[in-house]
Amino acid sequence: MRIVSLLPSATEIVCLLGLRDALVGRSHECDFPPEVASVPVMTYSTLGVTDEHGTRNPALSSAEIDRLVSEQRAQGLSLYGIHQDRLAAAKPDLILTQELCDVCAVSYGTVQSAVRELRDCWGWEGATVLSLEPTNIEGIFETILIVGEATGTLARARAEVQRLRDRLDRVREALRDIVHRPTVAALEWLDPPFAPGHWVPEQIEIAGGNPVLGVKGKPSFRCTWEDVVQTQAECVVMMPCGFDLAGSVQEFLNVADLSVWADLPATYLWQLYAVDATSYFSRPGPRVVEGVELLAGLLHPNRWPAPGPDRALRVNDVVRTPLRMADTRVPGLN
C-alpha cells in the first residue's frame, strides 16, 4: 500500500501502526516521528506562514497571521495548496486528510479537487480519500482504528488504542480522590486570545483540572482578555496552535506586559505555563495522552511526575505585577 498523509496527526498514526515504509507523501507540517523527514512533501502554505519544512516565517507576528488567515477565509480561499506533480508521482492508494479545521491543515475539499484534476489531466485512476474528524479523545482513538482498518493493521490499532486507554486510566486512578481541582484557562492563541476546544478541555478534566475557558467537543473560538480575566483561573496554560515549546514561550513574551496578568490568581499562585502545543495539544493523534500526563504533572505534582523543561516551562518570571505571593514552584520545573 502507498499512503499519502496530509495531516500531521495522521502521519503519527500511520507510523504508530508500523506503516512508515508505506508512507510516500506527507504535508509540509508533518514532522513526527523524526524519520518522516525524508518523505516527499505534498503541500505548502498559500500565505507563506510556513516554509517547505513547516518552519514558521519569523517576520509574521501572531496578530499578522490571524489577520491573513481571516482575510483568506473571508474570500473563500484555501490556506494550503497541493503540489500536483508530486502527488501524481507518489501514486498513492490511500490519502489521509481532514475536514475538521481548514486553518490547521489542507481541507478535504482541496484534496478532492486535486484528485479529480489528477484523474482528468494525468489519467490517474485516483486513490481512496479518507477524512479524519475527531472532536474528542474517544474520537481520536476511533481514527486510529479507522486507519488500522483501512490499512489492514486493525489488530495492531486495537492494541495501540488499548495501551493509550490504559495510560489514561492510570492518570485517573492516581487522581481519583483529589480534594481540589484547580481552575484552568488554556489559550490556543494569544494575539488575539483563543479559547480552547475539542479535546483540550477533556485533557484538562482527566488531568485533574476544571477547564473554565472553552467548550469540550466544540471548536476553539476567539475571545477577549476580559473573558480570560473573568475565569479567575488558578492556572493558565499557553498552548498556541502549531507552536513548539520555544514558540509558545515567545508568544507569551509578546503579551507578557499586558495588565491582565495582574488580575489573574494564576499569576500570584505561580501557575503560568507555556507548553509544547504542537506535540501534545494541537494535533488529534496518539500524543494527546502524553498531553494529559503533562497537565497532570503541572496540576498535581504530588500525585503525578512533573514534566521536564523540554515539554513545559513556568513563565511567571517575566510578568511584572504589583504583588507576588510566596514562591510555590513545582519541583522539576524551572
N, C-alpha and C positions, 0 to 999 in steps of 0.2 A: 504493500500500500504506500502511496505517496501523499503526504499530508502537507498542506499549507495552513499555518495558524496565523491569523491576522489579529490576534488578541493575546496580550501578554499572559493573562491567567490561563488561557487555553494552551499556550506553549508550555507552561508549567505542568499542566495536567497531562499533556502528551508525554512529557519526559518522566513524570511520576509513574506512568503506565509502562515505562520501558521502551518507548517508541521514538527515541531521539533519532535513530538511524532512518526512520521513515519520514522525518521532517525535511521537506525540500524547499520550504519558504516560510518566512516569518515577517511580522511587522517591524518597523524601524524601532519600536519601543520594547520589543521582546528581548530582555537581557538576562533572564534567569531560567534555568541554571546557566552558569558561565559558558558551558560548552556549546550553547546555541549561537555563539558569536560568529561561527563560521558558516551558518546557514544563510543563504541569499535573502536579502531584504526586498520585500514586495511593496511596501507603502512609503509614503512621505507626508509631511505636514504641508498643507497648501498655504499656511500662514507664515511659514518659516520659524515657528515656535521652537521646533527641534530639528536637528540635522539628521543625516542618514543613519547615525548611530544612536539616535534618541536623546542626544545631549541638548539641553535647553539653551536657547540663544540668550547669553548673558546681557545683551543690550535691551531685552524686553523685561520690563517690570511686571509684577503680578497684575497691577491695575491695567497696564497696556495689553497684556494677554487677555484679560477679561473683556476689554473693550473690543479687541479684534475678533474674539470668539462671538461676542454678542452681535457685532455688525455682520459677520459672515452668516450666522444663523438667521438673522432678520431678513437676509437676502435669499434664504433658502439654499445656500451654497454649502458644500461639504467641507469639512475641516481637514480631510485627508484624501489623498489620491493613491492610485494603484499603478505600479509600473506594469503596463500591459505586456510588454515584451518579455519581462522576467516571469510573469505568471504563465504566459504561453510556453516558455521554455521549461518551466517546472513540471508541467503536465500533471497536476495533482488529481488524485481520485477523490479527495476529501478536502474541503475548505472550511475552516472553523472561523466564525465571526460572531457578531452580536448586534442586537437592536436596542439594548438597554440604555446606552448613553452615546450620543453622537459627538460628544466632546472628548470622550476617553479613548475611542478607537474608531477605525473605519466602520461605517454603518453597513447593515445588511443590504440596504438598497443599493449602495455603491458597489458592493461585491456582486450583487445580482446583475447590475448593469455591465460590469466588467466581464462577467461570464458570458452574457449574451453577446457582447461585442466580439469576444474571442471566438464564439461559435459562428458568428456571421462573417467575420473578417478573416479569421485564421483557419476556419474549417475544423476547429477543435470540438469534439463532442461534449466537452464540459465535464463538470465534477459535481458531486453532491455537496451542497452548501448547507452547513449545519449551524444554526444560530443558537447561542447560549445566552439565557436570560435570567440568571439567578438574582433574587432580590433579598434573600436572607441566607443564613448559614446552611439551613437544610437544602435550599435551592442550589447552593454551591456543591454540596455533596451529590446532589442529583445530577449536576452537569458532569461530574467525574464518572458517574455510572453511564450517562448518555454517551460520552466519548468512548468509554470502555465497550459499550455495546456496538457502536459504530465501527470500532477498530478490531473487534474480535478479542478484546482483552477484558471482558466483563468480570471474570473471576478475580483477576488482579485488582480491578477497580473496586470490587466489593471489599476485598481485603484491605486496600488502602483507606477506603472510607471508614471501615470499622476501626482502624488504627487512629484515625482522626477523631472519631466519636469517643474512643477510649481516653484520648488526651483531654478532651473537653470534660468528660466525666471525672477525671482526676482533679481538674480545677474546681469543679462543682463540689466535690467531696471535701477538698481542702478548705473551702469557704462556706461549708454547709451551715455552720452555726455562728457566723459572724454577727456581731452586735450592731454594727453601724455600716451602712452602705453610703459612702461619700457621694455627694452630687458631682457629676462630671459633665463639663461642657467641652465637646470635641469640636474642632474647627477644621473643615475640609478645604478652606481657602481663607486667606487673611486680608487681602486687599482687592475687593471688598470681602467682608466675612461671609462664609457659607456655613450653614448648619449641616451636620452630617445626616446621612440617610442610609437606606437599605440595611446592610448587615452591621454597620458600625454601632448603632445603639444596642444591638443584640450582643455584640462583642463586649461592650461595657457592662451590660447586665450580668453576663456569665462570669465576668472578671470581678464581680462583687461591687459594682458601682451602680449609681442611679443616674441614667442619662437624662439630662434636663434641657438638652438642645437637640433638635432634630426629631424625626419620627421613624420608628422602626419599620422596615419594609417599604418605606416610601423614598422617593428621590431626595437628594440633598437640595437645599434651596438657599438663595441669597437672603441674608438677614442684616441687621444693623448691630453696631456695637452696643447700642442701648439694649437690644434684645439679649446680647451676651451678658451685660451687667445685670439685667433683671433676673437671670438664672441664679445669681448669687452662688455660683458653683464653688465648691470646695477644692476642685481640681480642674484645670484647663489643660487640654492636650492639643498641641498644634500638629495637625496631620494634613498639610496641604496636598491635594491630589497630584500625584505624579512626582513628588519630591522625595529624595532620599533624606537621610538624617541631616547631612550638612546643609542641604537645601532648605529643610524645614527650619533649622536654626537661623539661617539667613533671612528667611521670610519673617520669622518672629522679630529679628533685629530691626527689620524695616518698619515695624509697627510698635516697637518697644517703648517709644516715647509718648504714646497715646495716654491720655489721662485715665482711660477706662481701667487700667490695671490697678489704680489706687482704690477702686470701688469694688474689687472682687476679693472675697475671702481667700481664694486660691493663692493670691499674691502673698498674703500675710501668713498663710499656712505653709508656704514654701512648696507649693504644689503646681507650678507652671512647668510643663514639659514639652519638649519637641521630640518627635519620633520619626523613624524611617517609615514614612507613609506608603511609599511605593511597594515596599516589601510586604508589609503586614496589614495594611488597611485599605488601600485604593483598589487593589485587584481582587476579584472574586475567585481566588484559587486556594490551593491547599494551605498556603501560609497565613490565611486569616486565623487559623487555630493558634499559630505562634503569636499572632497579634493579641488574642485573648490571654495567652500566657504572659505576654509582656505587660498588659494592663493589670493583670492580677498582681504581678510583682510591684508595680507602681502603687497600687491602691492598698495592698495588704502584704507588705514585705515580711511581716511576721508569720504569714501563712504560705507564701509562695516566693521563690527566689526573685530578687530584684533583677531587672535586665541590665546587661552590661552597657558601657558607654558607646558601644558600636551600634546600639539599637534605640537608645533613649537617653536624653540629657535633660537635667533640670536647668532652666534658663532664668531663674529668678534674679540672678546676679546682675543682669543688665537692666532691670526695671528700677526706676527711681521713684520711690514712694515716701510720703512723709512719716510713715510708721512701719516698723518691722517687728514681728513677733520673734520669739526665740527660734533659733535655727533647728529645724526638725528634718534634716536631710535623711533620706533613706540610705542605709548602708549599701555600698556598691555603686552609688550614683554620685557623680561629681558635677 
